[in-house]
Amino acid sequence: MTRQSSTPKIATRKHIARLERERRQVAVIRIISIIAITLVIILVGYGILDTTYLKLNQSVAEVNGEEIHVGYWQERVQMYRLNLLNTLQQYQYYQQAFGMDTSQQQQEITTQLQSDLFLGETVLNQIIDETLIRQEAQKRGITVTDAEVDERLQGLYNFYPDGTPTPTITPTEFGTPTLSAEQEAFFKATSTPTESPVTTTPSPTNTPAPPATATSTQIASPTPLPQLPTATATPYTLEGFESQYAETLDNYKNAKVKEETFRSVYENEIYREKLMAEITKDTPKTEEQVRARHILVKDVQLATAIRGKLMNGENFAELASQYSEDTSNASKGGDLGWFGRGAMVSEFEQAAFSQPIGEIGEPVETQFGYHIIQVIAREQLPVSSSRYEQLKQEAFNSWLTTLREEGTAAETVKIFTEVWQANVPAMPAGLAF
């Protein structure tokens, strides 16, 4: 049996060169692999960063240099969407439980929910208004504390640590204008004259009323507030409030809405109230009001004929009782009582506030038909507390509109349409309508 030689083989130059090439190839492969893995990690990391930070911190709008970020706006969109869904469920319940026909309201809400762009733009404009209000409030030295926000939230859940507040009733100042002898003569032959103010708005049945877009059957744009529990006679305990509040936050957390965003809605609400009180503090507590009577018919020829009878001296009250289709006041001689601006459709209002007192005007066409109007009196009268609040709201809205469309804000508000349109959040998982 022959023995193998234990003498090591002598590496040739060719062998050494081959080993060196293999070593270099392995090193290159290792470096390429490390670079590839590093690139993958960087790309994945950037994707996560883009989703969780960079994208959320993009600006959808800028108000006087203050940015409104995607993240906050998306949370507010989800709050608005959830509020619409809650409102929709309420209308569905009313229809099922009480047989009320709420199909129109349900359709209007459903139409809004089906348009992500509508939701996104509505909420963005709302946040822009809030930002303008807060900025103006702070310029005027108006502040809102955390304690005030806490108190607002507690009150919404019927929790009053210092006892249930007693409502303050402000007496309404009503004047009873005295008609002149000339004005009294207009009612001389009226079967049922009414000399005191009847109401600040006419009866809604067939009488000139606000246009259909402002009727009570239409849904006002819901504010992005949570669905709150029904108030009870007994205030919640601290534990009860905390439980309800935590439940609300959990519901919003499922839609990725943070408590900070939830609280900001109420903070902005308080800023609005305080600034409105300042802006509208000089709102007059009286307004020009008109007392008028009318005869409503559907046909212009009939209206013209009735006016001819009146011009020939026939009795207004008797003709109103005979012809007027406004059954709410025909038996009262067509008397609408006293009313201010905004109570009637625009065509009727324009005639009532411009027509000379006592004159029988030409027939006025509105969506209800043709009106023969006689203005009995026109005076400055005190307004009711509810009307006063309405006038203040109108004045504040006018101020805000002017600020945004004609003031400095018209130049300093920037909306980044492409950004917000590309980032409208989807409906939260598990919700449907």
C-alpha positions in Angstrom: 0.0 0.0 0.0 1.5 3.2 -1.1 1.6 6.2 1.2 0.4 9.6 0.1 2.9 12.3 0.5 2.2 14.7 3.3 4.2 17.4 1.7 2.1 20.4 1.0 1.4 21.4 -2.5 3.2 24.4 -3.7 0.6 27.1 -4.7 1.3 28.3 -8.2 1.0 31.8 -9.3 -2.1 30.9 -11.3 -3.8 29.4 -8.3 -3.1 32.4 -6.1 -4.5 34.7 -8.8 -7.7 32.7 -8.9 -8.1 32.8 -5.1 -7.6 36.6 -5.2 -10.3 37.0 -7.9 -12.8 34.9 -5.9 -12.0 36.9 -2.7 -12.7 40.2 -4.6 -15.9 38.8 -6.1 -17.2 37.8 -2.7 -16.3 41.3 -1.3 -18.2 43.0 -4.2 -21.2 40.8 -3.7 -21.2 41.5 0.0 -21.0 45.3 -0.6 -23.8 45.2 -3.2 -25.9 43.2 -0.8 -25.3 45.7 2.0 -26.1 48.6 -0.3 -29.3 46.9 -1.5 -30.4 46.1 2.0 -29.6 49.6 3.1 -31.6 51.1 0.2 -34.6 48.9 1.1 -34.5 50.0 4.7 -34.2 53.6 3.7 -37.1 53.3 1.2 -39.3 51.5 3.8 -38.3 54.0 6.4 -39.1 56.9 4.2 -42.4 55.4 3.3 -43.3 55.1 7.0 -41.9 58.5 7.7 -43.9 60.0 4.8 -47.1 58.3 6.0 -46.7 59.1 9.6 -45.0 62.5 9.6 -44.1 64.2 6.4 -47.5 63.8 4.7 -49.4 64.6 7.8 -47.4 67.8 8.2 -48.0 69.1 4.7 -50.1 72.2 4.5 -53.6 72.2 3.1 -53.9 75.9 3.7 -52.1 78.9 5.3 -53.8 81.7 7.1 -51.7 84.8 7.8 -48.6 82.5 7.8 -50.2 79.9 10.1 -50.3 76.5 8.5 -53.2 74.1 8.6 -51.7 70.6 8.4 -53.0 67.6 6.6 -53.2 65.5 9.9 -55.3 68.0 11.8 -57.6 68.6 8.8 -58.1 64.8 8.3 -59.1 64.3 11.9 -61.6 67.1 11.6 -63.0 65.6 8.4 -63.6 62.3 10.2 -65.3 64.2 13.1 -67.6 65.9 10.6 -68.3 62.6 8.8 -69.1 60.8 12.1 -71.5 63.7 13.1 -73.3 63.3 9.7 -73.6 59.6 10.3 -75.1 60.2 13.8 -77.6 62.7 12.4 -78.5 60.3 9.6 -79.2 57.5 12.2 -81.4 59.9 14.2 -83.5 60.7 11.2 -83.8 57.0 10.4 -84.9 56.3 13.9 -87.5 59.1 13.8 -88.9 57.6 10.6 -89.0 54.0 11.9 -90.2 54.7 15.4 -92.6 57.6 14.9 -93.5 57.3 11.2 -92.1 60.7 10.4 -91.2 61.3 6.8 -87.5 62.2 7.0 -86.5 60.9 3.5 -85.5 64.3 2.3 -83.2 65.0 5.2 -81.7 61.5 4.9 -81.1 62.0 1.2 -79.4 65.3 1.8 -77.0 63.8 4.4 -76.3 60.8 2.2 -75.4 63.1 -0.7 -72.9 64.8 1.5 -71.4 61.6 2.8 -71.0 60.3 -0.8 -68.8 63.3 -1.8 -65.4 63.1 -0.1 -64.4 66.4 -1.9 -67.4 68.1 -0.5 -66.6 67.0 3.0 -63.0 68.0 2.7 -63.7 71.4 1.3 -66.5 72.1 3.9 -64.2 71.3 6.8 -61.2 73.1 5.4 -63.3 76.3 5.0 -64.6 75.8 8.6 -61.0 75.5 9.9 -59.9 78.6 8.0 -62.8 80.6 9.5 -61.8 79.3 13.0 -58.2 80.3 12.5 -59.2 83.8 11.4 -61.5 84.1 14.4 -58.8 82.9 16.8 -56.2 85.2 15.3 -58.5 88.2 15.5 -59.5 87.3 19.1 -55.9 87.1 20.2 -55.2 90.5 18.6 -57.9 91.9 20.8 -56.5 90.3 23.9 -59.2 87.6 24.1 -58.0 84.2 25.4 -59.5 80.8 26.1 -58.1 78.7 29.0 -58.0 74.9 29.4 -60.4 75.4 32.4 -63.0 77.1 30.2 -62.8 74.2 27.7 -63.1 71.7 30.6 -66.2 73.6 31.8 -67.7 73.6 28.4 -67.2 69.8 28.0 -68.6 69.1 31.5 -71.7 71.1 30.7 -72.3 69.3 27.5 -72.4 66.0 29.5 -74.7 67.6 32.1 -72.0 67.5 34.7 -71.8 70.7 36.9 -69.3 70.4 39.7 -70.5 73.6 41.3 -74.2 72.9 40.9 -76.6 73.1 38.0 -76.7 76.7 36.7 -80.0 78.6 36.9 -81.0 79.9 33.5 -81.1 83.7 33.3 -84.3 84.9 31.7 -83.9 88.3 30.0 -87.3 90.0 29.7 -88.1 90.9 26.1 -89.0 94.5 25.5 -92.0 94.7 23.3 -93.4 98.0 22.2 -97.1 98.4 21.3 -96.9 101.1 18.7 -100.0 103.3 18.5 -101.4 103.7 15.0 -102.1 107.2 13.8 -105.6 108.3 13.0 -104.8 107.9 9.3 -103.5 104.4 9.8 -106.5 103.5 12.0 -108.7 104.5 9.1 -107.3 101.7 7.0 -108.8 99.3 9.4 -112.1 101.1 9.9 -114.3 98.5 8.2 -112.1 95.5 9.0 -114.1 92.8 10.7 -111.5 91.7 13.2 -108.9 94.5 13.6 -105.8 93.7 15.7 -104.0 96.8 16.8 -101.1 95.3 18.8 -98.2 93.5 17.2 -99.3 90.0 16.3 -95.9 88.4 15.8 -92.5 89.2 14.4 -93.1 86.8 11.5 -96.2 85.8 9.6 -97.9 82.5 9.9 -96.1 80.0 7.7 -99.3 78.7 6.0 -99.4 80.1 2.5 -98.1 83.5 3.7 -94.8 85.0 2.5 -92.3 82.9 4.2 -88.5 82.4 3.9 -87.5 80.6 0.7 -87.5 76.8 0.7 -83.7 76.8 1.2 -84.2 78.2 4.7 -87.2 76.3 5.9 -87.1 74.2 9.1 -87.4 71.0 7.1 -83.9 71.4 5.7 -80.8 70.3 7.6 -78.4 72.9 8.7 -74.7 72.0 8.2 -73.9 70.0 11.3 -71.1 71.2 13.5 -68.3 68.7 14.1 -69.3 67.8 17.6 -69.8 64.4 19.2 -73.1 62.7 19.7 -73.8 63.6 23.3 -75.9 61.8 25.8 -79.4 63.0 26.4 -79.5 65.5 29.3 -81.2 64.2 32.5 -82.7 66.1 35.4 -79.9 64.7 37.7 -76.4 65.9 36.9 -73.8 63.2 36.3 -71.3 62.4 39.0 -67.6 62.9 38.3 -67.3 59.2 37.6 -70.3 59.3 35.3 -68.9 62.2 33.3 -65.4 60.6 33.1 -67.0 57.4 31.8 -69.1 59.1 29.2 -66.2 61.3 28.1 -63.8 58.3 27.8 -66.5 56.5 25.7 -66.7 59.5 23.4 -62.9 59.6 23.0 -62.8 55.8 22.3 -65.3 56.3 19.5 -63.2 59.0 18.0 -60.0 57.0 18.5 -61.3 54.4 16.2 -61.4 57.1 13.5 -57.9 58.2 14.5 -59.1 61.4 16.1 -57.0 62.5 19.0 -58.3 64.1 22.2 -56.3 67.3 21.4 -58.3 67.7 18.1 -61.6 66.9 19.9 -60.9 69.6 22.5 -59.8 72.2 19.9 -63.4 72.2 18.4 -64.7 73.5 21.7 -61.9 75.9 22.2 -62.6 77.4 18.8 -66.3 77.5 19.7 -65.5 79.6 22.8 -63.2 81.9 20.8 -66.0 82.5 18.3 -68.6 83.3 21.1 -66.2 85.7 22.8 -65.2 87.5 19.6 -68.8 87.7 18.4 -69.8 89.3 21.7 -67.1 91.9 21.1 -67.8 92.5 17.4 -71.6 92.7 17.9 -71.8 94.6 21.2 -73.2 97.7 19.5 -75.9 95.8 17.6 -79.1 97.9 17.8 -81.9 96.4 19.9 -84.5 97.9 17.6 -85.1 97.5 14.0 -87.4 98.9 11.3 -90.5 96.9 11.1 -93.6 97.0 8.9 -97.2 96.3 9.6 -99.0 95.3 6.4 -101.9 93.4 5.0 -102.2 91.5 1.8 -104.5 89.5 -0.5 -102.9 86.4 -2.1 -104.2 84.9 -5.3 -102.7 82.6 -7.9 -103.7 84.5 -11.0 -102.3 87.9 -12.1 -105.5 88.8 -13.9 -107.5 88.2 -10.7 -104.9 90.1 -8.7 -105.3 93.1 -11.1 -109.1 92.9 -10.9 -109.0 92.9 -7.0 -106.6 95.9 -7.0 -109.1 97.7 -9.3 -111.9 97.0 -6.8 -109.7 98.4 -3.9 -108.8 101.5 -5.9 -112.6 102.0 -6.4 -113.1 102.1 -2.6 -114.2 98.5 -1.9 -113.3 97.1 1.5 -109.9 95.5 1.8 -110.9 93.2 4.7 -114.0 91.9 2.9 -112.0 91.2 -0.3 -109.3 89.5 1.6 -111.8 87.2 3.3 -113.4 86.5 -0.1 -110.4 86.0 -2.3 -107.2 85.5 -0.3 -105.6 82.0 -0.4 -103.6 82.8 2.7 -106.0 81.1 5.1 -103.9 82.1 8.1 -105.0 85.7 8.0 -107.8 86.0 5.4 -110.3 86.2 8.2 -108.3 89.0 9.8 -108.5 91.2 6.7 -105.2 90.0 5.4 -103.4 91.5 8.4 -99.9 90.2 8.8 -99.0 92.1 11.9 -95.5 93.5 12.4 -92.5 92.0 10.8 -88.9 92.9 10.2 -86.5 92.2 7.4 -85.8 88.6 6.6 -89.2 87.4 7.6 -90.6 87.5 4.1 -89.4 86.4 0.7 -87.3 89.1 -1.0 -89.9 90.3 -3.5 -92.5 90.8 -0.8 -90.0 92.4 1.6 -88.8 94.9 -1.0 -92.4 96.0 -1.6 -93.3 96.2 2.0 -90.3 98.3 3.0 -90.5 100.7 0.1 -94.1 101.1 -0.7 -95.7 104.3 0.6 -98.0 103.9 3.7 -101.6 103.4 2.8 -101.0 102.8 -0.9 -102.4 99.8 -2.7 -99.4 98.6 -4.6 -99.3 96.8 -7.9 -99.5 93.0 -7.6 -96.2 91.5 -6.4 -95.3 88.1 -7.7 -93.5 85.6 -5.4 -93.2 81.8 -5.3 -96.6 81.7 -3.6 -98.5 83.7 -6.2 -99.6 87.3 -6.5 -99.9 89.6 -3.6 -101.9 92.9 -3.3 -100.1 94.7 -0.5 -101.1 97.7 1.6 -98.6 99.0 4.2 -100.3 100.2 7.3 -97.3 101.5 9.3 -93.5 101.4 9.4 -91.6 102.1 12.6 -88.4 101.4 14.6 -89.5 98.8 17.2 -87.7 96.8 19.9 -86.8 93.2 18.9 -87.3 90.0 20.8 -84.4 88.3 22.5 -84.4 85.6 19.9 -84.4 88.1 17.0 -81.7 90.1 18.7 -79.5 87.0 18.8 -80.3 86.4 15.1 -79.3 90.0 14.3 -76.0 89.5 16.1 -75.3 86.3 14.3 -76.0 88.0 11.0 -73.7 90.9 11.8 -70.9 88.6 12.9 -71.2 86.4 9.7 -71.2 89.6 7.6 -68.0 90.7 9.4 -66.3 87.4 8.9 -67.3 87.2 5.2 -66.0 90.7 4.6 -62.7 89.9 6.4 -62.2 86.8 4.3 -63.3 88.0 0.9 -62.5 91.7 1.0 -60.1 92.4 3.9 -56.5 91.5 4.4 -57.4 87.8 4.7 -58.4 87.7 1.1 -54.7 88.1 0.2 -53.2 86.1 3.1 -55.4 83.0 3.0 -53.8 80.4 0.8 -55.5 77.1 -0.1 -53.4 74.2 -1.5 -56.1 72.5 -3.5 -54.0 69.7 -5.0 -52.7 68.7 -1.5 -56.1 68.5 0.2 -57.9 66.9 -2.7 -55.2 64.1 -2.7 -55.5 63.5 1.0 -59.2 63.3 1.9 -59.4 60.5 4.4 -61.6 57.4 3.6 -64.6 56.4 5.7 -63.4 54.8 9.0 -63.4 51.0 8.9 -66.5 49.4 10.1 -68.8 52.3 9.3 -71.4 52.5 6.6 -74.5 54.4 5.6 
